[in-house]
Amino acid sequence: MSARSDAQKAHERSWGAVLELDLDYCDNTYGVDPCTAGRLNSGTLQSGGTTTVRLAAGASAVDDVYNGMTLRSTGGTGSGQERKVIDYVGATRDATVSVAFSPALDGTTTYNVIDRPNGCYNVFEGDSPCQDPDNYVKGVKTLKFCTRGMPIPPGEQVRPYVLTNGISPTATEISTAKGLAARSQTSVEMVDEPARDDLDKYIEDRVTPAGGTYWPRLLARNPNAAGRPARLRQGYVVTPWSWDTFQTELYIIEALRGPSKQSTVTAVLADLVKLLDRTMIPAPTDGKLLADLAAVSDTGTARGGTLNTIVLREKASPEDDAYNGQEASILENTGAGQRLVISDYEGATRTATVAVNWQVIPDTTSTYEVTPLEFEMASGKGAQYPSPGAEPEYVRLGDEVLRYGTKTGDKLSWPDGSFRAQFGTARADHKAKDIVQLCRAWHDKPLKTVAQNILNEGGVVDTYIDLTQLAKEDTDWLSLARITTCIADPEKSSELYADLLKDVMMMSWWHPVEQKTKFKVDMPELGAASFSLTDHQLMLRETDAQRLDEERITRAAVDFDLVSATEDRKKRQNFRTIEMFIDAVREGPNSFNDVRQDLRQSRWFTAANEILAKANVARKLRRLGVAPWRVAHQLDPRDELVLGQLADLTTRKIVDAAGQPKLVRCRVMKLVDRGSHFEAQVRTTGFEKRYGFIAPNGQANFSAASDAEKVYAYISNGATMSDGSSAYLIS
Amino acid sequence: MARPRFLYDNRFADATPVASSTAAGDFNVANLVDFRPYTWWKPSAIPATVTVDSGSAKARDFLLVYGEAGTYEARGSTDNFSASNVLLATAVLSAPGLKLVPFASASHRYTRLTIPSGSAPAVAIAVIGAALEAPVYLEGEFNPIDRRVMGQSNRNENGWPLGRIVYFEEWSARIFLQNVAWSWARDTLTPAWKAHLRGSPFGFVWEADLYPEDVRLVSSGESLRIPHRAGSLCDVEIEIEGVAP
């Protein structure tokens, strides 16, 4: 039991919600190092004192010009004190302050006169932006708002601006079909009011504090609020106050909208997976070739060779050094298979000198080709292309994918000609100004790595990824999903991620309470459901059960092994192979008498993934051969579910042929905390056939096994087991 | 017996109050004067004082505090607490909440809130001022402890109760003052309405002598109705609402 569940178990609970916005707020104090803004005069005092000090001779000669300004001692005797100047005599440079310095300042004291009345608002952007952007120190100011009427925890600055019905969540909805769950969006509507400008650090120094009301002022200073973290804390108010009954959901600020006609402002919150909608993989790049890049600079039959030279054909370039830095490779006959870099080329004799000696000297039978090993882009563009580390890096030029081994400034180079024409593409000529697009490739990587990479590169850092669960799903179900592929065009990260998930039948969603991106492969479940739901828990007249016949299929197929990374993957002819399963009985006239197809084209699977592709289409057919159920319902807070968890549901709205409520195993696909109740949506997880798992050593025989043990596979010599239940499926 | 009082006048609003110390963070002493129970001042050391110079002697007859548990003293002085230091009232809060302590009217130039001992409490509202007392008692329909639960009850598919959620308990009332002098309504109440009651929260107590614990922090509705009666009399109607304690 927890404080939260204790509060939920009570018949009457007092609910409240607190929205926390983490907005940027400069950690500096205006005019104090490192901030250099607003310093009207600086120097060493001519003479000190406690209430009147004499500024440096270079200070203003105008009477009262520093009145209201802040005099800060910055070094020497009495350093680190601030006082407000109340009188200034220009002729003598004497400044009198409001409260005596203690300790007194003297002639060694250095000082600044700071214009605090016109100080900034400690923000970088907005209508009063930072006046010393080079020294801006980004910090965080957490602003808290609670539902109106909620008791405020003593000592906490929580403004009761959230309207009682002002929280409008569009919850995450886990999807087996889409892979990536619908991103949630929660709107929190808040009232406005005239309020003291607590966010102004220098309010006491200003001649006139900022006017207006709370929200317009905040919006004017924080136009860059989008993307900053926000937390929605919902829970139950208990005495004495405790935050332990509250559950914290983490989001990012999508927008602060308003003020509306009613002067309300709405904070729109999105889950972190929304970041994937804003990024692209690979990142779009705008490097262009400075000069033509040939597929082959020259090719022909050699006219001779020495230990470190090769004489090219007569039609080779007559220009000296034309092939310097390029590769000479022997294609056929004497010396075939050798690749060496040309260090010098003499145009008149067509003689190329190679950097190291040939192992077998080419002769007049040797056919060769000379190919470039580098290209250059415009100045500064190289920064967009990562230097290859442990993993290879690729770029796309036209329809060719090319691997580069080294980046030097704006120049990309590769050690030999085999780096051209990668991932099924063909070597080609490229013209100056052709786009050099960075690619994203994986070579024989486990699916968990690819998924993690996409999330990371899409903006979701590891802190917000349930790596443990991802690894478990990978181990349990995706050991055959070793991924080799190249993404040669920028795509929205969320679409790329969803495409991957769909191919491996994995669901992924943002769990706002756990504050993690979660994963689950849509496969038969091992183990029991953690929650039991009956009509005793379901709220009156709120249960809506739907059989999703539109999702039923009779055949499943996947095209895979894309011929080239740059081919159109929407065309079937660009895939080398297919796996397909057909349920002919269901298609027959005595059964459903229709054909429903599920055909995917996978760029993630190659020939190496054939077994997985076959297993997946078989499972998909078993999963959707019979339409699943979706049950929307509402629950009292005492029966709080967890998004993504399994629940065994028994309701009179889903019955067997005898009219008795039928227990169905479901997954919680959607969950919304409405304060007064939870809105939930579950979906059945059943498979048409009985799947079993390999049992551990010492497992009891079927006749003696418990129901829990029967999740493991037993071999039957008939269509049914000894207790009459369905035999296990081996697929 | 006491007639209804509107508690909005505050010596701490006469000038900038000065605190003996303030905890780091958003605990500015200026938060004491805004009548908002969610903006706080907190001293960094005890004993702690908040002092204000009103510029001239001004009357006060109540202390209203919203804060954490602690002892709060209202004090007055004629010489900025050099030799003159008069204890006017003491409010003891045993739990976080709102506390009213009326006292005999006194007049001083300097006003001080003192927290003499204990751990440093967070204080949201401190008011030392002169109450605006209505010239008549409230009519019978007024009920200081009426309340309305804003919430929802849940039942299951079989009809059994599951539980109840309470958002908050609202307290609202209609202040109806019958047969008050027209001059009071025009010259005293209406200026107070314009200056404070209309746009800012305030304290209201229906019977300060007998039931000071019935003080409420309220805001008024949109209208002030003063239907005139024959002669120099009128009625006054004000809708007020707040959260029931």
Interface residues (C-beta under 8 A of the other chain):
Chain A: Q8 A10 H11 E12 R13 S14 W15 G16 C146 T147 R148 G149 M150 P151 I152 P154 G155 E156 Q157 V158 R159 P160 T164 P194 A195 R196 D198 I203 E204 D535 H536 Q537 L538 M539 L540 R541 T543 Q634 D636 P637 R638 D639 T651 G675 S676 H677
Chain B: T16 G25 D26 N28 A30 N31 D34 R36 P37 Y38 T39 W40 K42 G67 E68 P96 P121 A122 M150 G151 Q152 N154 R155 N156 E157 N158 G159 W160 P161 L162 G163 R164 I165 V166 Y167 F168 E169 E170 G199 V243
